[in-house]
Amino acid sequence: MLTYAARRLAVMVPTLAIVVLLVFFATRAMPGDPIGVMLSDHSADLVLASRLRAEYGLDRPLGEQLGHYFLGLLTGDLGLSFRYLHVSVAAVLASGIRVSLTLATLALALAVPLGVAGGVLAAVRRNRWQDNTIMATMIGMISVPNFALATFLVYLFSIRLHVLPVAGWGTVAQAVLPTLVLALPAAAYIGRLARSFMLEVLRQDYIRAARAKGLSPTAIVLGHALRNTMVPLSTSIGVVFGGLLSATFVVETLFNIPGLGRLAIDSIFGRDYPVISAIVLLFTVFYALINLGVDLLYAAIDPRIRLA
């Protein structure tokens, strides 16, 4: 398994190199001058603009800039932020990484048990009122956009009931609404998959054998069916976690949360090339590690699976 993990990590290197190339040229193709955005009211000062352009290497040819950036990545140097003068990109990203990972992890920790429980119950009570109610609720949660769900929850819990703050980050109360906005659609997606996988497992011969032995329905579902349902579902849960990280772009902006998502939006408007590139690179690494973790989890859940 360790050899498989090392091989997968090695494959990530050319992938990351391609991502760096694409992001580098995409950011340079963006309209607007980052130095002009940086100077704002002092943009007419040509001497200062020329000095900053030389300091940040923007006066060099694109090929030289790209080579310098790759060399910096190899040494762990992500460069300096254009938006925050003389502040390294690593320092800018440090707090945002922690916030976004915390928010996505909280949402996943809520979405998985809710989705699995709802999907299993719907499968066990198939074509009954419980199944119809759960599926209708899940379809509704998937269909509602994040910003609409956020608006409804803020109106209900903050404006009408006055039990939760409207926005911000740093307390448990401030984390509740953004976590719910992320978790509810994810739980609905997981629940629909869990129902499909559970229905397929319940039709297997070993489930019929367990019923013939006189095992209780609870023992059959929890002891046999659920474990085998989690094997294919674990892949989807990994994809969901990646989707939650991407969804933080909208949620963090809505709730004024200082994470990677809001930082990325601010950096795009501020033409902060190094920060944009670093965030895209980080999300690429996150997705690759999540996929690797899911593959390794396969073998842990089902010992019959062996990774070559």
QUIZI-V850850 format. One record per backbone hydrogen bond with DSSP energy under -1.0 kcal/mol. NH is the residue of the N-H (numbers start at 1). CO is the residue of the C=O. If there is no record, write none. Layout:
# QUIZI-V850850
nh=NH co=CO
nh=NH co=CO
This chain:
# QUIZI-V850850
nh=5 co=1
nh=6 co=2
nh=7 co=3
nh=8 co=4
nh=9 co=5
nh=10 co=6
nh=11 co=7
nh=15 co=11
nh=16 co=12
nh=17 co=13
nh=18 co=14
nh=19 co=15
nh=20 co=16
nh=21 co=17
nh=22 co=18
nh=23 co=19
nh=24 co=20
nh=25 co=21
nh=26 co=22
nh=27 co=23
nh=28 co=24
nh=29 co=25
nh=30 co=27
nh=37 co=33
nh=38 co=34
nh=39 co=35
nh=40 co=36
nh=42 co=39
nh=43 co=40
nh=45 co=42
nh=46 co=44
nh=49 co=45
nh=50 co=46
nh=51 co=47
nh=52 co=48
nh=53 co=49
nh=54 co=50
nh=55 co=51
nh=56 co=52
nh=58 co=53
nh=60 co=57
nh=65 co=61
nh=66 co=62
nh=67 co=63
nh=68 co=64
nh=69 co=65
nh=70 co=66
nh=71 co=67
nh=72 co=68
nh=73 co=69
nh=74 co=70
nh=75 co=71
nh=76 co=73
nh=77 co=72
nh=81 co=87
nh=87 co=84
nh=89 co=79
nh=92 co=88
nh=93 co=89
nh=94 co=90
nh=97 co=93
nh=98 co=94
nh=99 co=95
nh=100 co=96
nh=101 co=97
nh=102 co=98
nh=103 co=99
nh=104 co=100
nh=105 co=101
nh=106 co=102
nh=107 co=103
nh=108 co=104
nh=109 co=105
nh=110 co=106
nh=111 co=107
nh=112 co=108
nh=114 co=110
nh=115 co=111
nh=116 co=112
nh=117 co=113
nh=118 co=114
nh=119 co=115
nh=120 co=116
nh=121 co=117
nh=122 co=118
nh=123 co=119
nh=124 co=120
nh=125 co=121
nh=126 co=123
nh=128 co=125
nh=132 co=128
nh=133 co=129
nh=134 co=130
nh=135 co=131
nh=136 co=132
nh=137 co=133
nh=138 co=134
nh=139 co=135
nh=140 co=136
nh=141 co=137
nh=142 co=138
nh=143 co=139
nh=144 co=140
nh=149 co=145
nh=150 co=146
nh=151 co=147
nh=152 co=148
nh=153 co=149
nh=154 co=150
nh=155 co=151
nh=156 co=152
nh=157 co=153
nh=158 co=154
nh=159 co=154
nh=160 co=155
nh=161 co=156
nh=163 co=157
nh=164 co=157
nh=168 co=255
nh=179 co=175
nh=180 co=176
nh=181 co=177
nh=182 co=178
nh=183 co=179
nh=184 co=180
nh=186 co=182
nh=187 co=183
nh=188 co=184
nh=189 co=185
nh=190 co=186
nh=191 co=187
nh=192 co=188
nh=193 co=189
nh=194 co=190
nh=195 co=191
nh=196 co=192
nh=197 co=193
nh=198 co=194
nh=199 co=195
nh=200 co=196
nh=201 co=197
nh=202 co=198
nh=204 co=201
nh=208 co=204
nh=209 co=205
nh=210 co=206
nh=211 co=207
nh=212 co=208
nh=213 co=209
nh=214 co=211
nh=215 co=210
nh=220 co=216
nh=221 co=217
nh=222 co=218
nh=223 co=219
nh=224 co=220
nh=225 co=220
nh=226 co=221
nh=228 co=224
nh=229 co=225
nh=230 co=226
nh=233 co=229
nh=234 co=230
nh=237 co=233
nh=238 co=234
nh=239 co=235
nh=240 co=236
nh=241 co=237
nh=242 co=238
nh=243 co=239
nh=244 co=240
nh=245 co=241
nh=246 co=242
nh=247 co=243
nh=249 co=246
nh=251 co=247
nh=252 co=248
nh=254 co=250
nh=255 co=251
nh=257 co=252
nh=259 co=257
nh=260 co=96
nh=263 co=259
nh=264 co=260
nh=265 co=261
nh=266 co=262
nh=267 co=263
nh=268 co=264
nh=269 co=265
nh=270 co=266
nh=271 co=268
nh=272 co=267
nh=273 co=271
nh=276 co=272
nh=277 co=273
nh=278 co=274
nh=279 co=275
nh=280 co=276
nh=281 co=277
nh=282 co=278
nh=283 co=279
nh=284 co=280
nh=285 co=281
nh=286 co=282
nh=287 co=283
nh=288 co=284
nh=289 co=285
nh=290 co=286
nh=291 co=287
nh=292 co=288
nh=293 co=289
nh=294 co=290
nh=295 co=291
nh=296 co=292
nh=297 co=293
nh=298 co=294
nh=299 co=295
nh=300 co=296
nh=301 co=297
nh=302 co=298
nh=305 co=302
